[in-house]
Amino acid sequence: MVFGDSLSSAYGIARSRGWVALLAERLKRERLDYIVVNASISGDTSSGGLGRIRKTLQQNRPSVLILELGANDGLRGLPVAQMKSNLGRIIEQAQGAGARIVVVGMKLPPNYGPEYTRAFESAFGELARRYKAALVPFLLEDFAEKPDLFQADRIHPTEAAQPLMLERVWKALAPLLKKEK
């Protein structure tokens, strides 16, 4: 189950061309017996995610949770400590329900200053270490500075960037997956 925001809900492009849909295709191609549930909501924050995680876990019972939240907290300048607490509680609930976790990290533009930007960026690695989760250090690695891979808003990746996002996630996810017998 992918539990994220607009970066995972394929904002501005066909949902069937987003990285989560591409993940489902890759799992099938690799003969890995998983169903992908995209429980991502555009604009969601860590607080919103915390408010809906319990019900979402009950409805879907994921064996793996890919947690891609926090970008909207950062873009709004919300306290990093609160984001970390919310994400930690989401991870605890998911692990309590038996899910293995992939934490997907994000970086921010320097608008809020170096101290906030550093604290925000390091929060994802700290959570992954604390909860012994897999980590994608930065979902937009290697293309964040390429404007042609972003929509006009300069925030949301284009369809052409989706395979790159999938590759970032796949590197952390693949070791957690079990092959079909």
Protein Blocks (a to p, Z undefined) as FASTA:
>chain_A
ZZddfklnogoiafklmmklmmmmmmmmnopacddddfbdehiafklmmmmmmmmmmmno
pabdcddehjlmmmnopafklmmmmmmmmmmmmmmnopacddddddddfknojklmmmmm
mmmmmmmmmnopacdfblkgoilmmmklpcfkomaccfklmmmmmmmmmmmmmmmpccdZ
Z
